[in-house]
Amino acid sequence: MYDIVIIGAGPAGGSAALLAAKAGKKTLLIDNDKGMTKRAWLENHYGIMEITGPDLIEIGKKQAAKFGAELLDAQVTNVTKTDQGLSVETEGHGSFEAKHVILATGAVVELATKIGVNIKDGTEPRIKNVVDVDAQGKTNVAGIWAAGTCAGVSVHTIITAGDGAKVAINVISELNGERYVDHDVLKTT
């Protein structure tokens, strides 16, 4: 069983997977390679002079994998409750058990609707509907969280990445039973 399954490997999902795996949580990042970031050119992302969206996503996946996140290219078709948590069903790759699921599906909320997560009107241009979350990123369905554009934050990659990190920290904290903080420091020579 995975501690956390993240659906969507854009900036929000990739950032969540990176922090979850780095915290030692058994993490699975599932992506269908249809996100809007794959069409992006970025010159407004702090710490990066310029980068293509596909390169940003690829680097994020590599960072998450470096810390032990498993990556799967697949379409998630459903998420259902089980006695132990949640079952994440995919097209052609079976299902995966998880304690928590983070939806990071960008502008797409059909899966959230299908699994019974509350939806509300979006406020960003061209984003009609978003997942209704609390300040922590929790949805109305126990164990299901949402981050990034699908959770109503700005479509800018720097903002969605930060939101993914925030939600991951909140899930990790819940799993640990205490507030989790991830701070690295420079190594002195």
C-alpha positions as CSV (number, residue, x, y, z in Angstrom):
1,M,0.0,0.0,0.0
2,Y,1.2,3.5,-0.9
3,D,1.1,6.3,1.7
4,I,0.3,8.8,-1.0
5,V,-0.8,8.4,-4.7
6,I,-0.6,11.6,-6.6
7,I,-2.6,12.0,-9.8
8,G,-1.0,14.4,-12.2
9,A,2.7,15.1,-12.7
10,G,2.6,18.8,-13.5
11,P,4.1,21.4,-11.2
12,A,1.6,20.7,-8.3
13,G,1.8,16.9,-8.5
14,G,5.5,16.8,-9.2
15,S,6.2,19.0,-6.2
16,A,3.9,17.0,-4.0
17,A,5.6,13.8,-5.1
18,L,9.1,15.2,-4.5
19,L,8.3,16.2,-0.9
20,A,6.3,13.1,-0.1
21,A,9.1,10.8,-1.3
22,K,11.8,12.9,0.3
23,A,9.9,12.5,3.6
24,G,10.2,8.8,3.3
25,K,6.6,8.2,2.3
26,K,5.8,5.4,-0.2
27,T,4.8,7.6,-3.1
28,L,3.3,6.8,-6.5
29,L,3.0,9.6,-9.1
30,I,0.6,8.8,-12.0
31,D,0.4,11.0,-15.1
32,N,-1.4,10.7,-18.4
33,D,0.9,13.2,-20.2
34,K,-2.0,15.5,-21.2
35,G,-1.3,18.5,-18.9
36,M,-1.3,22.1,-20.0
37,T,2.3,22.7,-18.8
38,K,3.6,20.6,-21.7
39,R,2.7,23.6,-24.0
40,A,4.3,26.2,-21.7
41,W,7.3,28.4,-22.2
42,L,8.4,29.8,-18.8
43,E,10.3,33.0,-18.0
44,N,8.4,33.8,-14.9
45,H,9.4,30.9,-12.6
46,Y,11.6,32.0,-9.7
47,G,15.1,30.5,-9.9
48,I,14.8,29.6,-13.5
49,M,15.9,32.0,-16.3
50,E,13.8,30.2,-18.9
51,I,12.6,26.7,-19.5
52,T,10.1,24.8,-21.5
53,G,7.1,23.3,-19.7
54,P,8.1,19.7,-20.8
55,D,11.6,20.2,-19.4
56,L,10.2,21.6,-16.1
57,I,7.9,18.5,-15.8
58,E,10.8,16.1,-16.6
59,I,13.1,17.7,-14.0
60,G,10.3,17.5,-11.4
61,K,9.7,13.8,-12.2
62,K,13.5,13.1,-11.9
63,Q,13.6,14.9,-8.6
64,A,10.7,12.9,-7.2
65,A,12.3,9.6,-8.5
66,K,15.6,10.6,-6.9
67,F,14.0,10.3,-3.5
68,G,12.1,7.1,-4.3
69,A,8.8,8.1,-5.8
70,E,7.5,5.6,-8.3
71,L,6.3,7.0,-11.6
72,L,3.6,5.5,-13.8
73,D,2.3,6.8,-17.2
74,A,-1.3,5.9,-17.1
75,Q,-4.9,7.2,-17.1
76,V,-6.6,7.1,-13.7
77,T,-10.2,6.0,-14.2
78,N,-11.6,6.0,-10.7
79,V,-10.8,6.2,-7.0
80,T,-12.9,4.2,-4.5
81,K,-13.0,3.7,-0.8
82,T,-11.6,0.4,0.6
83,D,-11.4,-1.0,4.2
84,Q,-7.8,0.2,4.4
85,G,-8.1,3.5,2.5
86,L,-8.5,4.1,-1.2
87,S,-8.1,2.2,-4.4
88,V,-6.8,4.1,-7.4
89,E,-7.9,2.4,-10.6
90,T,-6.0,2.9,-13.9
91,E,-6.6,2.0,-17.5
92,G,-4.4,-1.0,-18.4
93,H,-2.3,-1.0,-15.3
94,G,-4.6,-2.3,-12.6
95,S,-5.3,-0.6,-9.3
96,F,-3.1,0.7,-6.5
97,E,-4.0,1.0,-2.8
98,A,-3.3,4.2,-1.0
99,K,-3.8,5.8,2.4
100,H,-4.2,9.3,0.8
101,V,-4.7,10.6,-2.8
102,I,-3.7,14.0,-4.0
103,L,-5.6,15.2,-7.1
104,A,-3.3,17.4,-9.2
105,T,-5.2,17.2,-12.5
106,G,-4.7,20.8,-13.7
107,A,-7.8,22.2,-15.4
108,V,-9.5,18.9,-15.5
109,V,-12.0,17.9,-12.7
110,E,-14.0,15.1,-14.3
111,L,-12.2,12.4,-12.2
112,A,-13.0,14.5,-9.0
113,T,-16.6,14.7,-10.0
114,K,-16.8,11.0,-10.7
115,I,-15.4,10.1,-7.3
116,G,-17.8,12.4,-5.4
117,V,-15.6,15.3,-4.6
118,N,-17.4,18.6,-4.3
119,I,-16.8,21.0,-7.2
120,K,-17.3,24.8,-7.3
121,D,-16.9,27.6,-9.8
122,G,-13.4,28.5,-10.8
123,T,-12.1,32.1,-10.7
124,E,-9.2,31.8,-13.2
125,P,-9.7,32.7,-16.8
126,R,-10.8,29.6,-18.8
127,I,-11.0,27.4,-15.7
128,K,-14.8,26.8,-15.3
129,N,-14.8,24.4,-12.3
130,V,-12.4,23.5,-9.5
131,V,-12.3,21.1,-6.6
132,D,-13.7,22.6,-3.4
133,V,-10.9,22.3,-0.8
134,D,-10.2,23.7,2.7
135,A,-7.1,25.7,3.5
136,Q,-5.1,22.5,4.0
137,G,-6.1,21.0,0.6
138,K,-8.6,18.5,1.9
139,T,-11.8,17.7,0.0
140,N,-15.1,16.5,1.3
141,V,-14.0,12.9,0.8
142,A,-11.8,11.5,3.5
143,G,-8.3,10.8,2.3
144,I,-8.7,12.8,-0.9
145,W,-6.8,16.1,-1.3
146,A,-6.4,18.4,-4.2
147,A,-3.6,20.8,-5.2
148,G,-2.8,23.3,-7.9
149,T,-5.1,24.6,-10.6
150,C,-7.7,21.9,-10.0
151,A,-7.9,23.2,-6.4
152,G,-8.5,26.7,-7.5
153,V,-5.1,28.3,-7.3
154,S,-3.6,30.4,-10.2
155,V,-2.4,28.5,-13.3
156,H,1.1,29.9,-12.9
157,T,3.6,27.1,-12.5
158,I,5.4,28.7,-9.6
159,I,2.1,29.0,-7.7
160,T,0.8,25.5,-8.5
161,A,4.2,24.0,-7.5
162,G,4.0,25.8,-4.2
163,D,0.4,24.6,-3.6
164,G,1.4,21.0,-4.4
165,A,4.2,21.4,-1.8
166,K,1.8,22.8,0.8
167,V,-0.7,20.0,0.4
168,A,2.0,17.3,0.5
169,I,3.4,18.8,3.7
170,N,-0.2,18.7,5.2
171,V,-0.7,15.1,4.1
172,I,2.8,14.1,5.5
173,S,1.9,15.9,8.8
174,E,-1.3,14.0,9.0
175,L,0.4,10.7,8.4
176,N,3.1,11.5,11.0
177,G,0.7,12.8,13.6
178,E,2.7,15.9,13.9
179,R,3.7,18.9,11.8
180,Y,6.4,18.0,9.2
181,V,9.0,20.5,8.0
182,D,11.5,19.9,5.2
183,H,14.5,22.2,5.4
184,D,17.9,21.4,3.9
185,V,21.0,23.3,4.9
186,L,24.2,24.0,3.0
187,K,26.8,21.4,3.6
188,T,30.0,23.0,4.9
189,T,33.4,21.7,3.6
